[in-house]
Structures are given as structure tokens and as C-alpha cells.
Amino acid sequence: MKNIPIGEHMVNEGIITREQLDHVLETKKKENAPGKYFGDYVIELKYVTDIEFGQILARRLSVPFVNLEDPDIEINADAVKRIPEQLAKKHTIIAIKVTGKRLHVATNDPVNFYIFEEIKVMTGMDVVPVLSTKAAITKMVGKFYSSSATSGLLGEIENQFIDYDDGLDQESADRVDNAPIVKLATTIVENSFRADATDIHIEPFKTFTRIRIRVNGDLMELMSVTPVVQNSLATRIKIISGMNIAEKRIPQDGRFTQIVDGSTLDVRVSSLPVVCGEKIVIRILSTGDVAVRKITDLGMSAYNYRKFAAMIKVPQGVMLVCGPTGSGKTTTLYAALGEMAKPNVNVVTVEDPVEKNIDGVNQCHINAKAGMTFSAALRSILRQDPDIVMIGEMRDQETAEIAIRAAITGHMVLSTLHTNDAPSTITRLIDMGVASYMVATSLIGIVAQRLVKKVCDACKVPRTTDEEDMELMNITEPCTIYDPAGCPKCNNTGYTGRTAIHEILICTPEMSALIANEGTIDQLSALARQQGTKLLRDNVTDLCIEGKSTMDELVRVTYAV
């Protein structure tokens, strides 16, 4: 049995079916890509995850499996240094700990004995291989080797300018093709991505420049550099973003792509002139080559999921997703599109910009300078025989009216609005100039959402609710909730990651009648609650009672005077 191929083993274990195995082997034979193995294909076709395949392979080879991205796994920095960076990247390996004369090395190919012999000769230590996923090893290699190189880079750059005064420095500051500045700009994006940051802020002040990153919605400092380094850094970023480096008096926007740990990042850049130079904000968007999330992965409660799944089955009408910037609206829309984009329907989107490519969906992006606005694009799209239309954002009356008319004439329209909750979205549409009877006729439902931070399970501190807590949570009986504390696993923040909360309003016949009669927000809210809509605060309250979030997050996300 041990000599049978891993694919046959997976079939025998009931992990994949015979048809799935045949599909994998057929795809592998058709592509015939060098350096690509059975495991790569079975993961790519989503029959198993990379972690699941790693665990299967580890059991098969009788080798321990380690998930390097698990917060409980500690990697010893001194052990990492025993293997040169070039060798670690070439063979996708990383040393994780030392016990006596043995070096434990994580690899995705534990039968590659030649590299283990090379490490043994180099370090004088016996190698103990452990299996991990290729993605996790690549990420950790980047994280541990690049962080140690950053301080050396800063020193190298600053020494470059140390002998110049301000008057003689212009030529050096403008030489952005020098290696240290290029490496620093690359390293900042790499380290930020590995820290799961969404934004990078490069902020110039009189005596220093502060570089901060936004992780889980909060800004934290990454590093500080001297003003002279900032000049070169800003120029370098503007060049790769396609901006005009000679223009420093007006705001500019640009974008570039960068490959980090095998993932292609789509990076948006904004520059703004401030008192001491140019402030640069870099947004790291979801990678274009990462699969679109499924609707089951949106973090919805079972109750909200059933309502959302029912909404996207409706053949025509308008479904809106609302919330502030960065609340995950586009992710929700993409998940809905991924579910609705069947081979027998024509799906067209108009976005500013297109954030992620979806197979089987026709996506076009806005170009205002060329006259490609939301309203102009939407008019053309309606002549393209669409079944489903997704509009990135309803920004003006014209776009909203065209979208509503498209829904009334038999199309399914998905879009977003920047509003605080579901009932206020209805009044916003009417305020924009859309007739109330048209909103009532076309609206399917509204999803309002926010992102809340999840409390760290390793260090959260339990306590019993007091009267103020119970009033905020709208409960009558005391219960146990948790406060954040902070530990090494959560970088002393008390939180690990975020999850979404949702408020879903379904447009029932009674709701349609109230909208047509131009009901107030209070009347719409009262009817929504009466018909079973769980408010955003109700959802955070549930998370607090389940020990997944905190009162601080409830107040931050839903508090109102």
C-alpha cells in the first residue's frame, strides 16, 4: 500500500473521488508544467486545501506536519540565521528550531535528501525535516530574512547622504534608481503585506518621517526615517506608480503591482502635499490571483446567511450593500457575483477600479478623463444584453436612476452606497432624486455591514457585565464577556483578525408600501425589526456573548448619541 501514488491513496481514504483524481491527472497531463506536482494541481482545483494536503502527505511519509502560520508555532530567529537566505529561497526551506546538535527544518519536499546533506555540511548539524505548506514557508522566509535586512538598508541609505548639505543633495536625492532606495521601497510593502496591513502611511515631519501601517483597522508604527531618505523614497514610489515626479504641489494618484511571497499585489498610491513634503498613502488591495470568497465565508450568522442566500436567488431587482469605506462591501458583492455567475447568464460589472478578476464575468473599469463614467458605462452595458449588472458605487442621481430602471425592466442589479445602516439607505436613494415608488418597486433588500476586531483567545480576560454594558447590549440578564489584554501572539494588541457583522433588510410587501408612502427612517427601522431584521448592534452583542469580540468594539462600531 505504501508504494501506491498519493492520488490513489487519497481515493482509498475517501478524501477525493475517482472522478476528481482523473480530472487532476488529466489537467496535469494537459499542462505538463515543469516543477509542478500532483499536490499543486489538487490544491489549485480546490479539492483539498494546502494544509489538508500537507497533513495527508505528512501521514503518508511519517513526517511531522507543522502549520507555520499557526500563532502557537514559535520560530527561533537564531535557527533561521543558520541557513543563508539565498539557499532558503531557492529550495523553499526555513530552519525553525535547534535541539542539541539537531536543526529542525521546515520543507514542502521532505524527501529531497540532497539539500539536507548540503545543510548538514554547511552547519555541522543533523537535519530533522518537518513538512509544511509552500505558501507558509515562503511567507516566513520573507518575514524573517527581510526584517533583519531593513535596519542595514536604512543605515546604507543614510550614509549615502551624510556628506552632503541641503544645497548639494538634490542630485543624490533624485537618483531613485540606486539600489538601497529601491530595496527599501520594496521591503516596506513586503513587511506590511506580511503583517496583514491594508494601508501604509509615509508621513513627513520637520525632523523625521514616520511610516505607519494599518492592521485590523488600527495604525501602528513600522519605522522612522530621516527627511532626506523620505525625499528619495517618495520619488521612487511616484516613479513606479506612474506619477509625475516633477509635480509636488498638487495631489496625485497612481498604482503598481508587486510580487510578494509568490502573490501578486495590486497597490494603489495617493500623494498629498503637506507642510514638510509629500504624504504618501499606499493601499494594499486583495491580491488579484486569490480566489473570490464564497458567500459561506463572509462571517454571517446562520440567520443572516439564510436571508442573504434568499436575496441573491431573486431574478430581478436591486440589492444594495452599504457601509463606510473599508467595511468589506466589495468582498460581499464579489462573493454574491461568484455565486450568481452561472454559464447560462451574462454578468457585467462597472467598477472604479476593478479590484479582482472573476472568471466568467465581464468587468469594465471607469475612466472619467475619457468620458467613461458610471452613468455612461451603465447605459452601454444595458445594450449588452446583461442578466446581472454590478455597479461599483451609486454616486449620483443619474447612475441611481439608470440602475433602478434597469432593475424594473428585468435585470438583477447589485451596487453599494455609503450609508450607516439599512433603513437610511432607502431614504438616501429618495434624497438622491429617485422616485419613492420606483425604489419600492425595484428593491430586493439591503445589506449593511461593518468589520469588527476579534479578541485574542490566548489572552482575553473574562468579566461579568455591569449595568452600563447591559444597557449598551440591550440585555436584561448579566453574562460573561471578555476584555482584550495583549500578548506576543497578538502583538500586544489584544486582537487577532477581523470578522464582518451584517444588518439585512428584506423588502417585503409591507416594506414596499411604507417606502412608496415615503416613510421616515424611524418607521422603516421599526418595521424592519418587527419583520426580523437583526441590527448591527445585535450582531456585535452576539459576538461579545460568544467571547469573539469585546465591548470596546461594540461601542466603536455601533455607538450613537
Secondary structure, DSSP 4 states (H G I P E B T S, - for coil): -TTS-HHHHHHHTTSS-HHHHHHHHHHHHHH--TT--HHHHHHHTTSS-HHHHHHHHHHHHT--B--TTSTT----HHHHTTS-HHHHHHHTEEEEEEETTEEEEEES-TT-HHHHHHHHHHHSSEEEEEE--HHHHHHHHHHHHHHHHHHHHHHHHHHHHTT--TTT-HHHHH-TTSHHHHHHHHHHHHHHHHTTEEEEEEEE-SS-EEEEEEETTEEEEEEEE-HHHHHHHHHHHHHHTT--TT--SS-EEEEEEEEETTEEEEEEEEEEEETTEEEEEEEEEPPTTSPPPPGGGS---HHHHHHHHHHTT-SSEEEEEE-STTSSHHHHHHHHHHHH--TTS-EEEEESS--S--TT-EEEE-BGGGTB-HHHHHHHHTTS--SEEEES---SHHHHHHHHHHHHTT-EEEEEE--SSHHHHHHHHHHTT--HHHHHHHEEEEEEEEEEEEEPTTT-EEEE--HHHHHHHT-SS--EEEE----GGGTTSSEEEEEEEEEEEE--HHHHHHHHTT--HHHHHHHHHHTTPPPHHHHHHHHHHTTSS-HHHHHHHH---
